[in-house]
């Protein structure tokens, strides 16, 4: 079906709703609407300043909490053990839930004690505050260290991934270690749909360019997507990307697009090739 699973029990709908940068009533409305339309995967983070708004939508919705996959994250300046624990407690309170389904370290820290942070992340899972744990924006070398040297029981990694940015080495490694990859900014903030190749493929199949870009990701083993969408029209069209059929010629043409166009690269980002 349209879900991804790991051996340790993570069950992740392939399409989720990204909520950044929505806040307040707009965010509550968009999340509530998405749940009504059939979304069961909601992505937020403490840094988005919208967990309270997401929590309100969860409370307002008739969809039972246990049917919704909920991801949140701790910011990179809150990675010492006490601050990390407090961040998750604050998130749980804001979201109105006793447990999140997936808890990520949002970005690698600066001058941090990686081992202690990972130890705390693992402990929060063992204590039941998070059903599963993961990391976001970790380059391959750091992911390898976390899994192989520190033995962290990661279920997922979240990174920028789209038709204009390749992540093959990271994806290959994730698959080897039963780690699911969630692609954020999967439409490259509109750039994907502006590519003539993507537009041509969309015209050929009678679908939207954004749906082609999403389906390219969804066709890959172990990959989920979390496009941000606030309007009913965009939320529905993103869900409908699951039904698009790309052929080998389409995939070959998409493979020929540049794969080095990173959209999200803040000054605190890691060295991506490390």
Protein Blocks (a to p, Z undefined) as FASTA:
>chain_A
ZZdcdfkopacdfbdcdfbfcehjllmmmmmmmmmnopabdcddfklopmmmmmmmmmmp
mbdfklpccdddddfklmbfklmmmmmmmmmmmnopabdfbdcdfbacehiafklmmmmm
mmmmmnopambdcdehiafklmmmmmmmnopacfbdcddddfkbccklmmmmmmmnopac
ddehklonomlmmpmklmmmmmmnopafklmmmmmmmmpghiacddddfbfklmmmmmmm
mmpccdfklmmmmmmpcckbcfblcfkbccfkZZ
